[in-house]
Amino acid sequence: MSALSSYGPHEDRAQCTLDDTVRVRACTRCSAPDAVYNLRVAPDHAYYAEGILVHNCDDPHNVLKVESDGIRAQTNLWWRETMSTRGLEPERTARVIIMQRSHHADLAAQVLAQGDYAHLCLPMEYEPSRVVPVRTPTMSRDAIAPTPLGFIDPRLAEGDLLCPARFDHRAVVQLKRDLGAHAYAGQAQQRPSAREGSTIKRDDLRYWKVLPAGRPDGACQSWDFAFKASSASSYVVGQVWLRYGGAVYLVDEVRARMAFGASVQALKALSAKYPHVAAKLIEDRANGPAVLDELKLQIGGIIPYEPRGSKEARLEAVSPYFESHVVFAPDPLLEGYGWVGDWINEVCAAPHGAYSDRADACSQALDYLYHLQKSSKLQIFAVDTRTSNGRETRDTPTNGASRR
C-alpha cells in the first residue's frame, strides 16, 4: 500500500502496476482521503488473506459480450482450467466469485452445477420462495438454514428491497425501465433466463393492438389457483383467452397472492367483466373435487381440467403454436397493459424461472382452445376490456350473436 501512495495525486494511477508481491498490513477508514486507490489483482493471479490463498473473481462476464457463446465459454474455461491450478495448498485455498447473473449459462451456473460452492444470493427484491426451506413471515429465524457463510437474509416480505437507503422503490422502478424485464431478472434478481427464451422463445411471440372484429371461435378463462395468501406461496393467476380461427389472443390477466375467499371473488369479478366467456378452466389434479364442487356452487361454467403430463411437458406441447406465430399477447405499450412485460419474461423463463403460474395458465388455455373445446358448446362473446388489473385501457371490439 505504501508503494502505491508514492504516486502523485495528479498522475494516471490507472496505469500504475506492481510486479512484486505487496503485503497490505492494515486498512484504515479515512473521512476525506486525498486519493483513492483500487487494488486489482491481475488475471491468473491470487492473494493471501489471513493466511489463505484467495482466487478472487469479480464480475468475470462483460454484459456486452456474455451473449457470445465463444467468449462466455472462454471465461468459464479460464476459471475451470487456469485458475484451478493456482492453489499450491488446496486445503488453504479459497475461490471467491463475486458477480451479477448475466446469462443462464454464465460462470455462476457452471460452479453451482458443481455443487461444492457456498452460494450467497442477494436479489434486489426479496423472493421468499428461493429460500430453503421456503420462508414465511411467521417462521422463526432459527428455522432458516443459513448459508455455509453463516448469512441469513433478514428480509421477510415479498418485494422487500435489498438496500432501500441506496435503491428505494422509485429507483428500482426506474432501474426496471432502464434494464428491461430480461436484464433486470438476471442482474438485479439473480435469476437469468435465456434472452431468446427457454421452451417459449421471445421472437416467436406476436402482439395485438386491436382484437380481430367479429365473433371469436372459442374463448375461456384459465385459472391457476394456490389458495394460500402467504408471501411464500405461488400466485393465483386468471387469464382470458380468445380464439379466432387458428390464432389465440391473451386479453386480460389477474395475478396476486390470494386465499380461497379472495380467489373466488377474483374469479367472480373477471366473470362479471367478461360475462359471455363461459368456460372457466381450473386444474382438477391440483385442487381436488371438494374445492371444485364448492366453486361450482358459487360460479357457473367451472370446467375441471385434467392435466396431461408434467408442467414442463404441457408447456412443450403447446410450444408449436408459439413457433408458428399464432399466439398473440397485448402490445405492452398499450395503456393499462404494463403487466405484459412481466408476463413475457415469466412465460419465456419457464420452466426454469422463479414462478411458472402464468405459463401454467397459458398452456392450460391453449390446450383447451385447440384440442378440448367442442364447437357445439361455443357461445356469444361480448368482450369488454375497459379495465385491466384495475387500470383503464383502450376499448376493443365487442362481438355479437351466438352460434351452436
RABELDA-V366862 format. One record per backbone hydrogen bond with DSSP energy under -1.0 kcal/mol. NH is the residue of the N-H (numbers start at 0). CO is the residue of the C=O. Records with the same first field share a line. If there is no record, write none. Layout:
# RABELDA-V366862
NH=CO + CO
This chain:
# RABELDA-V366862
4=0
6=3
10=7
12=10
14=11
15=12
44=41
46=53
48=51
51=48
52=91
53=46
54=93
56=95
58=97
64=61
65=61
67=64
71=67
72=68
73=69
74=70
75=71
76=72
77=73
78=74
79=75
80=76
81=77
82=77
84=81
85=82
91=88
92=89
93=52
95=54
97=56
105=102
109=105
110=106
111=107
112=108
114=110
123=187
125=159
129=126
130=127
134=127
138=135
142=139
143=140
146=150
149=146
158=125
159=156
161=123
165=162
166=162
171=167
172=168
173=169
174=170
175=171
176=172
177=173
178=174
179=175
183=179
184=180
185=181
186=182
187=183
188=183
190=184
196=193
197=347
198=349
201=195
203=200
204=201
205=326
207=328
216=242
217=242
219=240
220=278
221=238
222=280
223=236
232=229
235=255
236=223
237=253
238=221
239=251
240=219
241=248
242=217
243=246
246=243
247=325
248=241
249=327
250=239
251=239
253=237
255=235
262=258
263=259
264=260
265=261
266=262
267=263
268=264
269=265
270=266
271=267
272=268
273=269
276=273
277=275
279=300
280=220
281=302
283=304
287=283
291=287
292=288
293=289
294=290
295=291
296=292
298=294
302=279
304=281
313=309
314=310
315=311
316=312
317=313
320=317
322=318
323=319
324=321
325=320
327=247
328=205
330=207
333=330
336=333
339=336
342=338
343=339
344=340
345=341
346=342
347=343
348=344
349=345
351=348
359=355
360=356
361=357
362=358
363=359
364=360
365=361
366=362
367=363
368=364
369=365
370=366
371=367
372=367
376=373
377=374
387=390
390=387
392=385
